[in-house]
Amino acid sequence: MSAAMTTFAPVAEQMALLTRGAVDVHVVKELEERLEASRTSGKPLKVKAGFDPTRPDLHLGHAVLLNKLRQFQELGHEVTFVVGEFTAMVGDPTGANDARPRLTREDVQKAAVTYTEQCFKILDRSTTIVRSNGEWLDKLTPGELVELMAKSTVSRMLERNDFATRFAEHRPIHIHEFLYPLLQAYDSVALDSDIELGGTDQLFNLLVGRDLMPKYGQRAQMVLTVPLLEGIDAKIDESGKVVGKKMSKSADNYVGILEAPAVQYRKIMQVDDRVIWRYYELLSAKTNEEITALKAENDPLDAKSRFAIEIITRFHGAPAAEAAKAEFGKSYLQDELPADIAEVNVPTDGATLWVAKALSAAGLVKSTGEGKRLVEQGGVEVDRVRVTEAQLQLEGGKRYLLRVGSKVRRFAYVTVSRAS
């Protein structure tokens, strides 16, 4: 075995790590072949991911993709963090019902500064290549741009669900929106990438890059997607699937990677007891075996606390994580409870009970309407966690500690039971 062959881990070992949590891999066999060729030659694969700096801060949703990039780095491959300064001004049409608002170059460049700094909370600064796609897209001549557009078709663009839906509903599709996937694809041409990473919502754009590269005489890149992390308000439906909007600042359901440790801890503790395992799967450094063992302990509060400490330690350090835990305990867990908290049993015909109905049945509010308003105003806690979702459902067969008010607090233990 040559010295070059010892540079990289065995292919099976690399595949196990790289495909953990991945959704789409185009194509698995190709990836195995290129990893083997890389291991034999000692030449790393060129891996890229693009981030359009439309907002100034990164959150845990971005961290899912950055974690996967970091795994490639740790295996010895070359990672390029592409700042989409040019494409951000065009506006990614992915998932949009209408054309996205146009951003100025000044807005984008300002946000790009924080993007490129914050990404190094996860990526290895010393080995990460940072490029702006304005470097090559700004230089395209009108003729080259027309040539780029000639390499795709309108019918190909209409394969996208969002474009097809808007077309069928006679909603406007602007020409520059068709151009966006091609511009992102050209990033791969400019960098001659071996593999491009992105969220599942980016699959179409990434595959356009895979299609485009051979038309420029290059070997087609491979594509790997990771899931979109749901926000801290996500729930588990009856089928056991995580449901809810993806994490975003606009939905106010995010955990920013540079938010204060106490804020990060509090937000993570608000995550649904069952949804927290989704966060472990996509963001934790723990092994599958360690996560399985933690699940077996059946202590959701402890599991969320451990995850919060892991995340805060990653972004702020261990002392900050312990301080955040202590502050949360002091503020939320060590409040003295009255000795005579009422126990109320509330039957329900369905699988769940509306929180406003539970508050009313426990005598904590005069009506479900008052209960709903109090929840919306942030005046209700369920099991020591403030809730603001007016339609929150409490699961049948469980016991909850409900609290209303702040200065004047009222409590009740409510057990939701199935009506006979």
C-alpha positions as CSV (number, residue, x, y, z in Angstrom):
1,M,0.0,0.0,0.0
2,S,1.4,3.4,-1.0
3,A,1.7,6.3,1.4
4,A,-1.0,8.1,-0.6
5,M,-3.5,5.4,0.1
6,T,-3.1,5.9,3.8
7,T,-4.2,9.5,3.6
8,F,-7.9,8.7,3.7
9,A,-10.0,6.3,5.7
10,P,-11.4,3.2,4.1
11,V,-14.3,3.9,1.7
12,A,-16.8,2.0,3.8
13,E,-15.9,4.1,6.9
14,Q,-16.2,7.3,4.9
15,M,-19.5,6.3,3.4
16,A,-21.0,5.4,6.9
17,L,-20.2,8.9,8.1
18,L,-21.1,10.9,5.0
19,T,-24.4,9.2,4.4
20,R,-25.6,9.4,8.0
21,G,-28.6,11.7,8.0
22,A,-28.4,12.2,4.2
23,V,-31.6,12.1,2.2
24,D,-30.5,12.0,-1.5
25,V,-27.2,10.8,-2.8
26,H,-26.8,11.0,-6.6
27,V,-25.3,8.5,-7.1
28,V,-24.1,6.2,-4.3
29,K,-22.0,4.0,-6.5
30,E,-20.3,7.0,-8.1
31,L,-19.5,8.4,-4.6
32,E,-18.0,5.1,-3.6
33,E,-15.9,5.0,-6.8
34,R,-14.6,8.6,-6.4
35,L,-13.8,8.0,-2.8
36,E,-11.8,5.0,-3.7
37,A,-10.0,6.9,-6.5
38,S,-9.3,9.7,-4.1
39,R,-7.9,7.3,-1.5
40,T,-5.7,5.7,-4.1
41,S,-4.3,8.9,-5.6
42,G,-4.2,10.8,-2.3
43,K,-6.1,13.7,-4.0
44,P,-9.1,15.0,-2.0
45,L,-12.5,15.4,-3.5
46,K,-13.6,19.0,-4.1
47,V,-16.8,19.6,-2.1
48,K,-18.9,22.8,-2.2
49,A,-22.0,24.2,-0.7
50,G,-23.5,27.6,-1.4
51,F,-25.2,30.0,1.1
52,D,-27.1,33.0,-0.1
53,P,-26.5,35.7,2.5
54,T,-30.1,37.0,2.6
55,R,-30.1,37.5,6.4
56,P,-27.2,38.3,8.7
57,D,-27.2,35.4,11.1
58,L,-26.9,31.6,10.9
59,H,-29.1,29.3,12.9
60,L,-29.2,25.5,13.8
61,G,-31.0,24.9,10.5
62,H,-27.8,26.1,8.6
63,A,-25.7,24.0,11.0
64,V,-27.1,20.8,9.6
65,L,-25.5,21.4,6.3
66,L,-22.3,22.9,7.8
67,N,-21.9,19.8,9.9
68,K,-21.9,17.6,6.8
69,L,-19.3,19.9,5.2
70,R,-17.2,19.6,8.4
71,Q,-17.4,15.8,8.1
72,F,-15.9,16.0,4.6
73,Q,-13.2,18.2,6.0
74,E,-12.4,15.8,8.8
75,L,-12.0,13.0,6.3
76,G,-9.4,15.1,4.5
77,H,-11.4,16.5,1.5
78,E,-11.3,20.0,0.2
79,V,-14.3,22.2,1.2
80,T,-15.4,25.4,-0.4
81,F,-17.9,27.6,1.3
82,V,-19.6,29.6,-1.5
83,V,-21.0,32.9,-0.5
84,G,-23.8,33.5,-3.0
85,E,-23.4,37.3,-3.3
86,F,-24.6,37.3,-6.9
87,T,-27.3,34.7,-6.6
88,A,-28.7,36.4,-3.5
89,M,-29.4,39.5,-5.5
90,V,-31.3,37.4,-8.1
91,G,-33.4,35.6,-5.4
92,D,-33.8,31.9,-5.0
93,P,-37.3,30.9,-6.2
94,T,-37.2,27.6,-4.3
95,G,-40.5,27.1,-2.4
96,A,-41.7,30.6,-3.3
97,N,-45.3,31.3,-4.4
98,D,-44.2,34.6,-5.8
99,A,-40.9,36.2,-6.9
100,R,-38.7,36.9,-3.9
101,P,-37.9,40.5,-3.0
102,R,-34.8,41.7,-4.7
103,L,-31.8,42.6,-2.4
104,T,-29.2,45.3,-3.1
105,R,-25.6,44.4,-3.3
106,E,-25.0,46.4,-0.2
107,D,-27.5,44.4,1.8
108,V,-26.0,41.1,0.6
109,Q,-22.4,42.1,1.2
110,K,-23.3,43.2,4.7
111,A,-24.9,39.9,5.5
112,A,-22.0,38.0,3.9
113,V,-19.6,39.4,6.5
114,T,-21.4,37.7,9.3
115,Y,-22.1,34.5,7.3
116,T,-18.4,34.0,6.6
117,E,-17.4,34.6,10.3
118,Q,-20.2,32.5,11.8
119,C,-19.6,29.5,9.5
120,F,-16.2,29.0,11.3
121,K,-18.0,28.1,14.5
122,I,-18.5,24.8,12.7
123,L,-16.0,24.6,9.8
124,D,-12.3,24.5,10.2
125,R,-11.1,28.0,9.3
126,S,-7.6,26.8,8.4
127,T,-8.8,24.4,5.7
128,T,-12.0,26.1,4.4
129,I,-11.9,27.9,1.1
130,V,-14.3,30.8,1.0
131,R,-15.4,32.1,-2.5
132,S,-18.0,34.6,-3.6
133,N,-19.8,33.6,-6.7
134,G,-19.7,37.2,-7.8
135,E,-16.1,36.4,-8.7
136,W,-17.2,34.6,-11.8
137,L,-20.9,35.5,-12.3
138,D,-20.2,39.2,-12.4
139,K,-17.7,38.5,-15.2
140,L,-20.1,36.6,-17.5
141,T,-20.5,38.5,-20.8
142,P,-24.0,38.8,-22.4
143,G,-22.9,36.2,-24.9
144,E,-21.7,33.8,-22.2
145,L,-25.0,34.3,-20.3
146,V,-27.0,33.5,-23.4
147,E,-24.8,30.4,-24.0
148,L,-25.5,29.4,-20.4
149,M,-29.3,29.8,-20.9
150,A,-29.1,27.8,-24.2
151,K,-27.9,24.7,-22.2
152,S,-31.3,24.3,-20.5
153,T,-35.0,24.4,-21.5
154,V,-38.2,25.9,-20.2
155,S,-39.7,22.5,-19.9
156,R,-36.8,21.4,-17.7
157,M,-37.5,24.4,-15.4
158,L,-41.2,23.6,-15.3
159,E,-40.3,20.2,-13.7
160,R,-39.8,22.2,-10.5
161,N,-43.0,21.9,-8.4
162,D,-43.1,25.5,-7.4
163,F,-42.7,26.7,-11.0
164,A,-45.2,24.1,-12.3
165,T,-47.8,25.2,-9.6
166,R,-47.4,28.9,-10.4
167,F,-47.7,28.2,-14.1
168,A,-50.8,26.1,-13.7
169,E,-52.4,28.8,-11.5
170,H,-51.5,31.6,-13.9
171,R,-49.2,33.2,-11.4
172,P,-46.3,35.2,-12.7
173,I,-42.9,33.5,-13.2
174,H,-40.2,36.1,-14.0
175,I,-37.5,35.2,-16.5
176,H,-34.7,35.9,-14.0
177,E,-36.2,33.2,-11.7
178,F,-35.6,30.6,-14.4
179,L,-32.0,31.9,-14.5
180,Y,-31.3,31.2,-10.8
181,P,-30.8,27.4,-11.0
182,L,-28.5,27.9,-14.0
183,L,-26.4,30.5,-12.1
184,Q,-26.1,28.2,-9.1
185,A,-25.2,25.4,-11.4
186,Y,-22.5,27.6,-13.0
187,D,-20.9,27.8,-9.6
188,S,-20.1,24.1,-9.9
189,V,-18.6,24.7,-13.4
190,A,-16.4,27.5,-12.1
191,L,-15.1,25.4,-9.2
192,D,-15.1,22.1,-11.1
193,S,-16.6,20.5,-8.1
194,D,-16.8,16.8,-7.4
195,I,-19.8,17.0,-5.1
196,E,-22.3,19.6,-4.1
197,L,-24.2,19.6,-0.8
198,G,-27.5,21.3,0.0
199,G,-30.8,21.0,1.8
200,T,-33.6,18.8,0.4
201,D,-35.3,21.8,-1.0
202,Q,-32.3,22.5,-3.2
203,L,-32.3,19.1,-5.0
204,F,-33.5,20.5,-8.3
205,N,-30.9,23.2,-8.3
206,L,-28.1,20.8,-7.4
207,L,-29.2,18.4,-10.2
208,V,-29.1,21.2,-12.7
209,G,-25.5,21.6,-11.8
210,R,-24.9,17.9,-12.3
211,D,-26.6,18.2,-15.8
212,L,-24.7,21.3,-16.8
213,M,-21.1,20.3,-16.0
214,P,-20.8,17.8,-18.9
215,K,-22.0,20.5,-21.3
216,Y,-18.9,22.4,-20.3
217,G,-16.7,19.4,-20.8
218,Q,-16.5,18.5,-17.1
219,R,-17.3,15.3,-15.2
220,A,-20.8,15.6,-13.6
221,Q,-20.7,16.4,-9.9
222,M,-22.3,14.2,-7.3
223,V,-25.2,15.5,-5.2
224,L,-25.9,15.0,-1.5
225,T,-28.8,16.5,0.3
226,V,-29.5,16.8,4.1
227,P,-32.9,17.3,5.7
228,L,-34.3,20.7,6.5
229,L,-34.4,21.1,10.3
230,E,-37.9,21.8,11.6
231,G,-38.2,24.8,14.0
232,I,-38.5,24.6,17.8
233,D,-42.3,24.6,17.5
234,A,-42.5,21.4,15.5
235,K,-44.6,18.5,16.6
236,I,-45.0,14.7,16.0
237,D,-48.1,13.7,14.1
238,E,-50.1,10.5,14.6
239,S,-47.9,8.6,12.1
240,G,-44.8,9.5,14.1
241,K,-43.6,12.1,11.5
242,V,-42.1,15.4,12.5
243,V,-44.4,18.2,11.2
244,G,-43.9,21.9,11.2
245,K,-42.3,24.8,9.4
246,K,-38.6,24.6,8.7
247,M,-36.4,26.6,11.1
248,S,-36.2,30.2,10.0
249,K,-35.9,33.7,11.5
250,S,-39.0,34.8,9.6
251,A,-41.1,32.1,11.4
252,D,-39.4,33.0,14.7
253,N,-38.8,29.3,15.5
254,Y,-35.1,29.3,15.3
255,V,-32.0,29.0,17.6
256,G,-29.3,31.3,16.3
257,I,-25.8,29.9,16.6
258,L,-24.6,33.2,18.2
259,E,-27.6,33.9,20.4
260,A,-26.8,34.2,24.1
261,P,-26.3,30.9,25.8
262,A,-29.2,31.3,28.1
263,V,-31.5,32.0,25.2
264,Q,-30.2,29.0,23.3
265,Y,-30.8,26.8,26.4
266,R,-34.3,28.1,26.9
267,K,-35.3,27.7,23.3
268,I,-34.0,24.1,23.1
269,M,-35.8,23.2,26.3
270,Q,-39.0,24.3,24.5
271,V,-38.6,21.6,21.8
272,D,-41.2,18.9,21.9
273,D,-40.0,15.8,23.9
274,R,-40.1,13.6,20.8
275,V,-38.9,16.1,18.3
276,I,-35.6,16.5,20.2
277,W,-34.4,13.2,18.8
278,R,-34.6,14.7,15.3
279,Y,-32.2,17.4,16.6
280,Y,-29.9,14.8,18.0
281,E,-29.9,12.9,14.7
282,L,-29.0,15.9,12.6
283,L,-26.8,18.0,14.9
284,S,-25.3,15.9,17.7
285,A,-21.8,14.5,17.7
286,K,-23.0,11.6,19.7
287,T,-22.9,8.1,18.1
288,N,-26.1,6.3,17.1
289,E,-25.4,3.9,20.0
290,E,-25.1,6.8,22.5
291,I,-28.4,8.3,21.3
292,T,-30.2,5.0,21.5
293,A,-29.0,4.6,25.1
294,L,-30.1,8.1,25.9
295,K,-33.6,7.3,24.5
296,A,-33.8,4.2,26.7
297,E,-33.4,6.4,29.8
298,N,-36.8,7.9,28.9
299,D,-36.1,11.3,30.5
300,P,-37.0,14.0,27.9
301,L,-36.0,16.9,30.2
302,D,-32.5,15.4,30.7
303,A,-32.2,14.6,27.0
304,K,-33.0,18.2,26.0
305,S,-30.7,19.6,28.7
306,R,-27.8,17.4,27.4
307,F,-28.4,18.5,23.8
308,A,-28.6,22.2,24.9
309,I,-25.3,21.8,26.7
310,E,-23.7,20.1,23.7
311,I,-24.8,22.9,21.3
312,I,-23.9,25.8,23.7
313,T,-20.5,24.2,24.3
314,R,-19.9,24.0,20.6
315,F,-20.6,27.7,20.0
316,H,-19.8,29.4,23.4
317,G,-17.7,26.9,25.4
318,A,-18.4,24.6,28.3
319,P,-18.4,27.2,31.1
320,A,-21.1,29.2,29.2
321,A,-23.2,26.0,28.8
322,E,-23.1,25.2,32.5
323,A,-24.0,28.8,33.4
324,A,-26.9,28.7,31.0
325,K,-28.1,25.4,32.6
326,A,-27.9,26.9,36.1
327,E,-29.7,30.1,35.0
328,F,-32.5,28.0,33.5
329,G,-32.8,25.9,36.6
330,K,-33.0,28.9,38.8
331,S,-35.5,30.7,36.6
332,Y,-37.7,27.8,35.5
333,L,-37.2,24.7,37.5
334,Q,-36.6,25.8,41.1
335,D,-39.7,28.0,41.5
336,E,-41.5,26.9,44.6
337,L,-44.8,25.2,43.9
338,P,-47.8,25.5,46.1
339,A,-48.5,22.5,48.3
340,D,-52.1,22.3,47.3
341,I,-52.1,22.2,43.5
342,A,-55.4,21.0,42.2
343,E,-55.6,17.6,40.4
344,V,-58.0,17.7,37.5
345,N,-59.0,14.9,35.2
346,V,-60.3,16.0,31.8
347,P,-61.8,13.4,29.5
348,T,-61.5,13.9,25.7
349,D,-63.3,12.1,22.9
350,G,-60.3,12.4,20.6
351,A,-56.6,11.6,21.0
352,T,-55.8,15.1,22.3
353,L,-57.2,18.0,24.3
354,W,-57.0,21.7,23.3
355,V,-54.9,23.5,25.8
356,A,-57.5,26.3,26.1
357,K,-60.1,23.8,27.0
358,A,-57.8,22.2,29.6
359,L,-57.2,25.6,31.2
360,S,-61.0,26.3,31.3
361,A,-61.7,22.8,32.7
362,A,-59.1,23.3,35.4
363,G,-60.6,26.6,36.5
364,L,-57.5,28.6,35.6
365,V,-59.5,30.8,33.1
366,K,-63.2,31.7,32.8
367,S,-63.5,30.5,29.2
368,T,-61.7,28.8,26.4
369,G,-61.6,32.2,24.6
370,E,-59.7,33.7,27.6
371,G,-57.4,30.7,27.6
372,K,-56.6,31.1,23.9
373,R,-55.8,34.8,24.3
374,L,-53.6,34.1,27.4
375,V,-51.7,31.5,25.4
376,E,-51.2,33.9,22.5
377,Q,-49.9,36.6,24.9
378,G,-47.3,34.2,26.4
379,G,-49.1,33.9,29.8
380,V,-49.3,30.1,30.0
381,E,-46.7,27.5,30.8
382,V,-47.1,23.7,30.2
383,D,-44.6,21.6,32.3
384,R,-42.6,24.8,33.0
385,V,-42.2,25.8,29.4
386,R,-44.0,28.9,28.1
387,V,-46.3,28.1,25.1
388,T,-47.6,30.5,22.6
389,E,-49.3,28.2,20.0
390,A,-53.0,29.0,20.5
391,Q,-54.1,25.6,19.0
392,L,-51.7,23.5,21.1
393,Q,-53.0,20.0,21.7
394,L,-52.2,18.0,24.9
395,E,-51.8,14.3,24.3
396,G,-54.3,11.9,25.9
397,G,-53.0,9.6,28.7
398,K,-50.5,12.2,30.0
399,R,-50.4,14.5,33.1
400,Y,-49.4,18.1,32.7
401,L,-48.6,20.9,35.1
402,L,-50.4,24.0,33.8
403,R,-49.5,27.5,35.0
404,V,-51.1,30.9,34.2
405,G,-49.9,34.3,35.2
406,S,-46.5,35.6,36.2
407,K,-46.7,37.8,39.2
408,V,-49.9,36.1,40.4
409,R,-49.4,32.5,39.4
410,R,-52.1,29.8,39.4
411,F,-51.4,26.1,38.9
412,A,-53.2,22.9,38.2
413,Y,-52.2,19.3,37.4
414,V,-54.3,18.2,34.4
415,T,-54.6,14.5,33.4
416,V,-56.0,14.1,29.9
417,S,-58.0,10.9,29.8
418,R,-59.9,9.2,27.0
419,A,-63.6,9.4,27.4
420,S,-65.2,6.0,28.0
